[in-house]
Amino acid sequence: MHRFAHMADVHLGAHREPSLQQMEIQAFASAMDASVERGADFILISGDLFHVGIPDLGVVNASVSKMMEVRRAGIPIYAIYGSHDYTPTSTSIIDILSTARVLTNISKWSVEEGKLRLGVTEDERTGAKLAGISARKIGLERKYYEILDREELERLGGFKVFAFHSGITQFKPPSLAEMETVDISVFPKGFDYYAGGHIHQRGEYKAPGYQRIVYPGPLFTGYGKDVELTARGEKRGFYLVEFDDKVASVEFVPLRTFGGVFREVDVGGMNVASANARVSRAFDGTEVKGTLVAFRVSGTLAGGRPSDLAIGELRDSLMRRGAAHVYVNRAGVSSAETAVSTPASQDPAEIENRLFEQQARRVKVSQKRLEGKEGARMASELLAVLRKGLKLEEQKKAYESRMVREGLVTLQLEEEKK
């Protein structure tokens, strides 16, 4: 009997705070160690290993060090791009690690006669066949699914795993109603295991022809909502799949890394003085040493402004008491004096996309007009290009020329997909 570990949405480098970065690395290292201890023959990461395509080198160094320990133990690591570690026109860290043989990028594809054909990676020890489609920003991978040569994959024999980094329309959580998703019908049928990523919520699903569709959820956190759920005690971890010619068992393996404490305080109807008194008492008698602390404040103040709340004092007090990190969410606080509007999503990409859709102007590309969702998608792709910084020893003029060139390439790629 063989085993493999399935994890996703690690989001290494998602946070700038050293304490949270250390927690990210700690969670990843714990998952790698547990995979080895539980006898995994290989590890599959279904996207968003890193939070950006070109992450902080300190984060890369720490994660590569752990992955090389696993590789030296004779356990290969396979991966696909997620929507975060994908880059539209340049090399991603996943490509670099694949070239260095730290891991293997299994998303190999070509377009022939209008069909997208996926390459298949066969694990040497187990004979498992792995295929997958990497993500693109804001769900653009849906266009690839539509031209996917599913019949060729369905004819494939042996034990086979399909890796993907997308939401599936039929299984979309109500809390993610506005998320771009793909229909299950565009997936190839008959795979033994569908290894999902992108949905930050653990779930196991099935449909006719698709027996095991699994989302492990994040290993730790990518966004504020994840921090809150981790502090609340929601289990984070990965799946261990036991198989021979078919799947024998699927087990969720929770990680044991650090404890958490969560508090929520409603300051509705209070003036600032009363609200501050309630906020300051929120953690009285609570042991916070060594824990991840998450604190949410909500409600409409009867007097004063949200910025007058003594949140900084509370954070400093908790850190002095030994909290590993303190996360505060006060997006739900408003004032009777000033109307405050906050976006519902905590995913920066989704917030950007919604703002683009609201404000999009018509854009001409090869005599065609793009507006609404299509214009927002193109704007998001261009924004990803324009966020890039100067390369080492690159002159400003060369940088500007590269931005123009990559921007035009991105526009052309978008146009070719129409």
Summary of the structure (lengths in Angstrom):
residues: 418
radius of gyration: 22.9
end to end distance: 46.1
largest distance: 69.2
contacts: 1361
relative contact order: 0.11
helix: 34%
strand: 26%
